[in-house]
Amino acid sequence: MKKLLSVNFLKCIIIVTFFLIAFNIERSRAQDVPPQDDSLVTADTVAGIPNIYEPGKGFNVIKGKQGSLNIGAYGLFRYVDQLPASQSYNDHLGRTRNIDTRSDFQFHRLMMYFRGFAFDEKFNYGLTIWNLHSTNQIAVIANMTYKFAKQFELNAGWGALPGTRSMHYSHPYWLAHDRVMADEYFRPYFTQGMWANGEILPRLRYTAMIGNNNSNLDITATTLKRTKAGSASLWWTPTTGEFGEFSSFSDYDEHNKLATSLGASFTHSRENRQAANESPSGNTTIKISDALNLFDIGALAPGSTVVDADLNIFSANAGIKYKGFFLQTEWYSRTLNKFNTTGPVPMTSILDRGFYVTAAYMVVRKKLELYSTGSQIWGQFNNSNEILGGINYYPYDHRYFRLNAQVIVVNRSPASSTFGYYIGGLKGTIVSLAASYTL
């Protein structure tokens, strides 16, 4: 045993010595490297040291006449506890459903960004490595943009269907790290396609996208059908022409003049269950109001399966920001219809409506924020609601690192996703603690 310990100790000494030698060799080489040509690398200097990093905006690795590269990252560690631990509920057909609650620590989400321009400063590229540890998913997604003018930018690749306010690339600058219940239930998802965006009139912006379906994640080209998803939105900022950096869900920017925001969106998609009729559904994004997946076997009637359905989402939002105060609301209406099924079902369409109202205030400027949200959903099969309160603490006097604590009291959540806070059917309390950074 002593001999084994001695051998392992010797190995550790050798490994540490090797790294120390390598580090000193590399440091010596770095001292011998001549200064970079300013035409290839652009960086401000502070006390003679290149300043290639700006918090929240990544590392400017290189910039030249033919291209640039910036590298950034986002990470989130969180604890989620859904209480009470043991519970069940009855769905709209009277079947008892056990609720598999969670209580776990997760380095929940990690994203790495590679972005810049190539060949022409109007042609931009982006590549994101997206890792969700909670579901053991890894995806590499990419897009490209050509900026013709501020009125018209053309994009291709992976993008968000712009059907609700949170799908306009404001993540992760929300009050909490994931969506509130009504938004999580109604919103569309991410797909591959083409979209245009710009400022069509002063202070009036638009986004319009056509994509493969409501959610292209984990869906192969051979599984996709010939139908397409379409989504468009208008967003008006009448008083100031902006709504803060990143259009965040907070007045961290401390507006001295009242900033206002009004918007509306519509999404349509012909959705398929993306699996053989007797197999579990590959399309898991569309829930009905008692938290069942629309495409599950027997979701609407025993022995019958929905194979295809139309998805239509309308949303409208309004918000204000002023001197650290933030108030926003969004209204949703979603219709599911034109069912193609393997057997009879008792309805031809499903209509759900809902909204949320959220308010926040920077109690200590750039440091401490308190917030609260209420959600309500009137569903075809179930009415649900929630109220939550939380706190954000920014220890470094900027928004790119924060600590968050939140308590949600929920009544029969129709939303169910490991991505967010909610599990279908839950009636009780959800506690979350989190720390996040944006490099």
C-alpha positions as CSV (number, residue, x, y, z in Angstrom):
1,M,0.0,0.0,0.0
2,K,2.8,2.4,1.0
3,K,4.6,1.5,-2.2
4,L,1.5,2.3,-4.3
5,L,1.1,5.6,-2.5
6,S,4.7,6.5,-3.2
7,V,4.4,5.6,-6.9
8,N,1.3,7.8,-7.2
9,F,2.9,10.6,-5.3
10,L,6.0,10.4,-7.6
11,K,3.6,10.5,-10.7
12,C,2.0,13.7,-9.3
13,I,5.4,15.3,-8.8
14,I,6.4,14.5,-12.3
15,I,3.2,15.8,-13.8
16,V,3.3,19.1,-11.8
17,T,7.0,19.6,-12.8
18,F,6.2,19.0,-16.4
19,F,3.5,21.7,-16.4
20,L,5.7,24.2,-14.6
21,I,8.5,23.7,-17.2
22,A,6.0,24.0,-20.1
23,F,4.5,27.1,-18.5
24,N,7.9,28.8,-18.2
25,I,8.9,27.9,-21.7
26,E,5.7,29.3,-23.1
27,R,6.1,32.5,-21.0
28,S,9.7,32.9,-22.3
29,R,8.4,32.5,-25.9
30,A,5.7,35.1,-25.3
31,Q,8.3,37.6,-24.2
32,D,10.2,37.1,-27.4
33,V,7.2,37.6,-29.7
34,P,7.3,40.9,-31.5
35,P,4.3,43.3,-31.2
36,Q,1.3,42.5,-33.3
37,D,0.7,44.4,-36.5
38,D,-2.1,46.9,-35.7
39,S,-3.6,46.3,-39.1
40,L,-4.3,42.7,-38.1
41,V,-5.2,43.0,-34.4
42,T,-7.2,45.9,-33.0
43,A,-7.3,46.5,-29.2
44,D,-7.3,49.3,-26.8
45,T,-4.6,49.5,-24.3
46,V,-4.7,50.1,-20.6
47,A,-1.3,50.8,-19.0
48,G,0.4,49.3,-22.0
49,I,-1.6,46.0,-21.8
50,P,-3.9,45.0,-24.7
51,N,-7.5,45.3,-23.6
52,I,-9.1,42.6,-25.8
53,Y,-11.9,41.7,-23.3
54,E,-15.0,43.7,-22.5
55,P,-17.4,42.2,-19.9
56,G,-20.5,40.8,-21.5
57,K,-19.2,41.3,-25.0
58,G,-16.5,38.7,-25.2
59,F,-12.9,38.4,-26.2
60,N,-11.9,40.3,-29.4
61,V,-9.4,37.8,-30.7
62,I,-8.6,39.4,-34.0
63,K,-9.9,42.0,-36.4
64,G,-8.5,42.7,-39.9
65,K,-9.7,44.0,-43.2
66,Q,-10.9,40.5,-44.3
67,G,-12.6,39.4,-41.0
68,S,-12.8,39.3,-37.3
69,L,-13.4,36.8,-34.5
70,N,-14.9,37.4,-31.1
71,I,-15.4,34.6,-28.5
72,G,-17.9,34.7,-25.6
73,A,-19.6,32.4,-23.3
74,Y,-22.6,32.1,-21.0
75,G,-22.9,29.7,-18.0
76,L,-25.6,29.0,-15.4
77,F,-25.4,27.0,-12.2
78,R,-28.7,26.5,-10.4
79,Y,-30.6,24.6,-7.8
80,V,-34.3,23.8,-8.3
81,D,-36.6,22.2,-5.8
82,Q,-40.3,21.4,-6.7
83,L,-42.5,20.9,-3.7
84,P,-44.3,18.9,-2.3
85,A,-42.1,16.1,-3.5
86,S,-44.9,13.5,-3.9
87,Q,-48.1,14.4,-5.7
88,S,-50.4,13.5,-8.6
89,Y,-53.3,15.0,-10.6
90,N,-56.1,13.9,-12.9
91,D,-56.0,14.8,-16.6
92,H,-59.1,15.9,-18.5
93,L,-60.0,12.2,-19.2
94,G,-59.9,11.4,-15.5
95,R,-56.6,9.5,-15.6
96,T,-54.3,9.8,-12.6
97,R,-50.9,11.2,-13.5
98,N,-47.9,11.0,-11.1
99,I,-45.7,14.1,-11.0
100,D,-42.0,13.4,-11.1
101,T,-40.7,16.4,-9.1
102,R,-37.1,17.5,-9.0
103,S,-34.6,18.6,-6.4
104,D,-31.2,18.9,-7.9
105,F,-28.1,21.0,-8.5
106,Q,-27.1,21.4,-12.1
107,F,-24.6,23.4,-14.1
108,H,-27.7,23.8,-16.2
109,R,-26.7,25.6,-19.3
110,L,-23.4,26.4,-21.0
111,M,-23.1,28.3,-24.3
112,M,-20.0,29.3,-26.2
113,Y,-20.2,31.9,-29.0
114,F,-17.9,32.5,-32.0
115,R,-18.9,35.5,-34.0
116,G,-17.6,38.2,-36.3
117,F,-17.5,39.3,-39.9
118,A,-15.9,37.7,-43.0
119,F,-14.9,39.2,-46.4
120,D,-17.1,42.3,-45.8
121,E,-18.2,44.0,-42.6
122,K,-21.8,43.7,-43.8
123,F,-21.5,39.9,-43.8
124,N,-21.6,38.5,-40.3
125,Y,-21.4,34.9,-39.0
126,G,-22.2,33.2,-35.8
127,L,-21.6,29.8,-34.3
128,T,-22.9,28.7,-30.9
129,I,-22.1,25.5,-29.0
130,W,-25.1,24.9,-26.8
131,N,-25.0,22.4,-23.9
132,L,-27.9,21.7,-21.6
133,H,-26.5,19.5,-18.8
134,S,-30.0,18.9,-17.3
135,T,-31.1,16.9,-20.4
136,N,-27.6,15.9,-21.6
137,Q,-28.1,17.7,-24.9
138,I,-25.3,19.2,-27.0
139,A,-26.0,21.2,-30.2
140,V,-23.8,23.2,-32.5
141,I,-25.9,25.9,-34.2
142,A,-24.9,28.5,-36.8
143,N,-26.3,31.4,-38.7
144,M,-25.2,34.1,-41.0
145,T,-26.4,37.7,-41.7
146,Y,-26.0,40.2,-44.5
147,K,-26.7,43.8,-43.4
148,F,-28.1,45.5,-46.5
149,A,-29.3,48.6,-44.5
150,K,-30.8,49.3,-41.1
151,Q,-34.2,48.7,-42.7
152,F,-33.3,45.3,-44.0
153,E,-31.0,42.5,-42.7
154,L,-31.2,39.0,-44.2
155,N,-30.4,36.0,-42.0
156,A,-30.1,32.3,-42.6
157,G,-29.5,29.3,-40.3
158,W,-30.8,28.6,-36.8
159,G,-33.1,31.3,-35.4
160,A,-35.9,32.0,-32.9
161,L,-39.5,32.2,-34.3
162,P,-40.3,35.7,-33.1
163,G,-43.8,34.8,-31.8
164,T,-43.4,36.2,-28.3
165,R,-41.4,39.0,-26.6
166,S,-38.8,36.6,-25.0
167,M,-38.0,35.2,-28.5
168,H,-36.3,38.4,-29.6
169,Y,-32.8,37.6,-28.4
170,S,-33.0,39.2,-25.0
171,H,-31.8,36.0,-23.2
172,P,-30.2,35.9,-20.7
173,Y,-31.1,39.4,-19.6
174,W,-34.5,38.4,-18.0
175,L,-35.5,38.8,-14.3
176,A,-34.9,35.2,-13.7
177,H,-32.8,32.8,-15.8
178,D,-35.8,31.1,-17.5
179,R,-39.3,32.1,-18.6
180,V,-42.4,32.6,-16.5
181,M,-45.2,30.0,-16.7
182,A,-47.5,31.7,-19.3
183,D,-44.6,32.5,-21.6
184,E,-43.1,29.0,-21.3
185,Y,-46.5,27.5,-22.2
186,F,-47.4,29.6,-25.2
187,R,-44.2,30.6,-26.9
188,P,-42.8,29.1,-30.1
189,Y,-39.3,27.6,-30.3
190,F,-36.2,27.5,-32.5
191,T,-35.8,26.2,-36.0
192,Q,-33.7,26.5,-39.1
193,G,-34.8,28.9,-41.8
194,M,-34.5,32.4,-43.2
195,W,-35.6,35.7,-41.6
196,A,-35.5,39.4,-42.2
197,N,-35.4,42.2,-39.7
198,G,-34.8,45.9,-39.5
199,E,-36.2,49.3,-38.6
200,I,-38.9,49.7,-41.2
201,L,-39.9,53.1,-39.9
202,P,-38.3,55.3,-37.3
203,R,-38.7,53.5,-33.9
204,L,-40.8,50.7,-35.5
205,R,-38.9,47.4,-36.0
206,Y,-40.0,44.1,-37.6
207,T,-38.9,40.5,-37.8
208,A,-40.3,37.9,-40.2
209,M,-39.2,34.3,-40.4
210,I,-40.0,31.2,-42.4
211,G,-38.6,27.9,-41.0
212,N,-38.9,24.2,-41.0
213,N,-41.3,23.8,-38.1
214,N,-42.0,25.0,-34.5
215,S,-38.9,23.3,-33.1
216,N,-36.0,21.8,-35.2
217,L,-33.9,20.7,-32.2
218,D,-33.1,16.9,-32.4
219,I,-35.2,16.6,-35.6
220,T,-33.4,15.2,-38.6
221,A,-34.0,16.3,-42.2
222,T,-35.6,12.9,-43.0
223,T,-38.1,13.4,-40.2
224,L,-39.2,16.9,-41.4
225,K,-42.3,17.3,-43.5
226,R,-42.8,19.6,-46.5
227,T,-44.8,22.1,-44.5
228,K,-43.2,25.2,-43.1
229,A,-43.6,27.5,-40.0
230,G,-44.0,31.2,-40.4
231,S,-43.7,33.9,-37.7
232,A,-43.7,37.7,-37.8
233,S,-43.6,40.5,-35.2
234,L,-43.8,44.3,-35.0
235,W,-42.1,46.2,-32.1
236,W,-42.6,50.0,-31.5
237,T,-40.6,52.1,-29.0
238,P,-42.4,55.4,-29.3
239,T,-40.9,57.6,-26.6
240,T,-37.1,56.9,-26.7
241,G,-36.6,54.7,-29.7
242,E,-35.0,52.0,-27.6
243,F,-35.8,49.7,-24.6
244,G,-32.4,49.4,-22.9
245,E,-29.3,47.4,-23.7
246,F,-30.3,43.9,-25.1
247,S,-34.0,45.0,-24.7
248,S,-33.6,43.4,-21.3
249,F,-36.5,42.5,-18.9
250,S,-35.2,45.0,-16.3
251,D,-34.4,48.7,-16.1
252,Y,-30.8,48.0,-15.1
253,D,-30.0,50.9,-17.5
254,E,-31.8,53.4,-15.2
255,H,-33.7,55.3,-17.8
256,N,-34.1,59.0,-16.9
257,K,-36.7,59.4,-19.6
258,L,-39.7,57.1,-19.7
259,A,-39.0,54.3,-22.2
260,T,-42.0,52.5,-23.7
261,S,-42.5,49.4,-25.8
262,L,-45.4,48.0,-27.7
263,G,-45.4,44.8,-29.8
264,A,-47.5,42.1,-31.5
265,S,-46.6,38.8,-33.0
266,F,-48.2,35.9,-34.9
267,T,-46.9,32.4,-35.5
268,H,-48.4,29.6,-37.7
269,S,-47.1,26.1,-38.3
270,R,-48.5,22.8,-39.5
271,E,-47.1,20.4,-36.9
272,N,-46.4,16.7,-37.2
273,R,-45.8,14.2,-34.3
274,Q,-42.5,13.3,-36.0
275,A,-42.7,9.6,-35.2
276,A,-44.6,6.5,-36.2
277,N,-48.2,6.4,-34.8
278,E,-47.4,3.6,-32.4
279,S,-44.2,5.2,-31.1
280,P,-43.6,7.9,-28.6
281,S,-43.9,11.4,-30.1
282,G,-40.8,13.1,-31.3
283,N,-42.6,16.5,-31.1
284,T,-42.7,17.4,-27.5
285,T,-43.1,21.2,-27.6
286,I,-46.9,21.6,-27.8
287,K,-48.6,20.9,-24.5
288,I,-52.4,21.2,-23.8
289,S,-53.6,22.8,-20.6
290,D,-53.6,19.7,-18.4
291,A,-49.9,19.4,-19.3
292,L,-50.2,16.5,-21.8
293,N,-48.3,16.5,-25.0
294,L,-50.8,17.0,-27.9
295,F,-49.1,14.2,-29.9
296,D,-49.0,11.6,-27.2
297,I,-51.0,8.5,-27.8
298,G,-54.5,9.0,-26.3
299,A,-53.9,12.6,-25.4
300,L,-57.4,13.8,-26.7
301,A,-59.2,10.4,-26.6
302,P,-58.4,6.8,-25.6
303,G,-56.9,4.9,-28.5
304,S,-56.6,7.9,-30.8
305,T,-53.4,9.8,-31.7
306,V,-53.0,13.2,-33.2
307,V,-50.7,12.9,-36.2
308,D,-50.9,16.5,-37.6
309,A,-52.3,19.8,-36.3
310,D,-52.2,23.5,-37.1
311,L,-50.6,25.7,-34.4
312,N,-51.5,29.4,-34.3
313,I,-50.2,31.8,-31.7
314,F,-51.0,35.5,-31.3
315,S,-49.3,37.6,-28.7
316,A,-49.3,41.3,-27.8
317,N,-47.0,43.0,-25.2
318,A,-46.4,46.4,-23.6
319,G,-43.8,47.6,-21.2
320,I,-42.2,50.7,-19.6
321,K,-38.9,51.5,-17.9
322,Y,-38.1,54.5,-15.8
323,K,-35.5,55.2,-13.1
324,G,-34.9,51.6,-12.2
325,F,-38.6,50.6,-12.5
326,F,-39.7,48.0,-15.0
327,L,-43.3,46.9,-15.8
328,Q,-44.3,44.5,-18.6
329,T,-47.3,42.5,-19.6
330,E,-47.9,40.1,-22.5
331,W,-51.2,38.5,-23.7
332,Y,-51.4,35.2,-25.5
333,S,-54.0,33.4,-27.6
334,R,-53.2,29.9,-29.0
335,T,-55.4,27.8,-31.3
336,L,-54.8,24.2,-32.2
337,N,-57.0,22.8,-35.0
338,K,-57.3,20.9,-38.3
339,F,-56.4,17.7,-36.5
340,N,-55.4,14.6,-38.5
341,T,-55.9,11.7,-36.1
342,T,-55.8,7.9,-36.1
343,G,-59.3,7.7,-34.6
344,P,-62.2,10.0,-33.5
345,V,-61.6,12.8,-31.0
346,P,-64.3,14.9,-29.3
347,M,-63.2,18.3,-30.5
348,T,-62.2,20.1,-33.7
349,S,-60.1,22.8,-32.1
350,I,-58.5,23.8,-28.8
351,L,-58.3,27.4,-27.7
352,D,-56.1,28.6,-24.8
353,R,-55.6,32.2,-23.6
354,G,-53.4,33.7,-20.9
355,F,-51.1,36.6,-19.8
356,Y,-48.5,37.6,-17.3
357,V,-47.6,40.9,-15.6
358,T,-44.2,41.4,-14.2
359,A,-42.7,44.3,-12.2
360,A,-39.2,45.0,-11.0
361,Y,-37.3,47.8,-9.2
362,M,-33.5,48.4,-8.7
363,V,-33.5,49.0,-5.0
364,V,-29.8,49.7,-5.0
365,R,-28.6,51.1,-8.3
366,K,-26.5,48.5,-10.4
367,K,-26.5,46.2,-7.3
368,L,-29.8,44.9,-6.0
369,E,-33.1,44.3,-7.7
370,L,-36.5,43.0,-6.5
371,Y,-39.2,41.6,-8.8
372,S,-42.6,39.9,-8.9
373,T,-44.7,38.2,-11.6
374,G,-48.2,36.8,-11.9
375,S,-49.3,34.5,-14.7
376,Q,-52.8,33.3,-15.6
377,I,-53.8,30.7,-18.2
378,W,-57.4,29.9,-19.2
379,G,-57.1,26.5,-20.9
380,Q,-59.5,24.2,-22.7
381,F,-59.0,21.6,-20.0
382,N,-57.6,23.4,-17.0
383,N,-57.1,26.9,-15.6
384,S,-53.7,27.6,-14.1
385,N,-52.0,30.5,-12.3
386,E,-48.8,31.4,-10.5
387,I,-47.3,34.2,-8.4
388,L,-43.6,34.5,-7.9
389,G,-41.1,36.8,-6.2
390,G,-37.3,37.0,-6.6
391,I,-34.1,39.0,-6.0
392,N,-31.1,39.7,-8.2
393,Y,-27.7,40.7,-6.8
394,Y,-25.0,42.0,-9.0
395,P,-21.7,41.9,-7.0
396,Y,-19.5,43.4,-9.6
397,D,-21.6,46.5,-10.5
398,H,-22.4,45.2,-13.9
399,R,-25.1,42.9,-15.2
400,Y,-22.8,40.1,-16.5
401,F,-22.5,38.2,-13.3
402,R,-25.5,37.8,-11.0
403,L,-26.9,35.8,-8.1
404,N,-30.6,35.0,-8.2
405,A,-33.1,33.6,-5.7
406,Q,-36.7,33.0,-6.6
407,V,-39.9,31.4,-5.1
408,I,-42.8,30.4,-7.3
409,V,-46.2,29.4,-6.0
410,V,-47.9,27.6,-8.8
411,N,-51.4,26.1,-9.3
412,R,-51.5,23.1,-11.8
413,S,-48.8,24.2,-14.2
414,P,-49.6,23.3,-17.9
415,A,-45.9,24.0,-18.8
416,S,-43.6,21.0,-18.4
417,S,-39.9,21.2,-19.3
418,T,-36.6,20.4,-17.8
419,F,-35.3,23.5,-19.6
420,G,-37.4,25.8,-17.3
421,Y,-38.7,25.7,-13.7
422,Y,-42.0,23.8,-14.2
423,I,-43.2,20.3,-14.2
424,G,-46.6,19.5,-15.6
425,G,-49.5,19.4,-13.1
426,L,-47.5,20.7,-10.2
427,K,-49.5,22.4,-7.4
428,G,-47.2,23.8,-4.9
429,T,-43.9,25.7,-4.5
430,I,-40.8,25.9,-6.6
431,V,-37.6,27.3,-5.1
432,S,-34.6,28.2,-7.3
433,L,-31.1,29.5,-6.5
434,A,-28.7,30.4,-9.3
435,A,-25.5,32.0,-10.3
436,S,-24.7,33.0,-13.9
437,Y,-22.1,34.8,-16.0
438,T,-21.9,36.2,-19.5
439,L,-18.4,36.6,-20.8
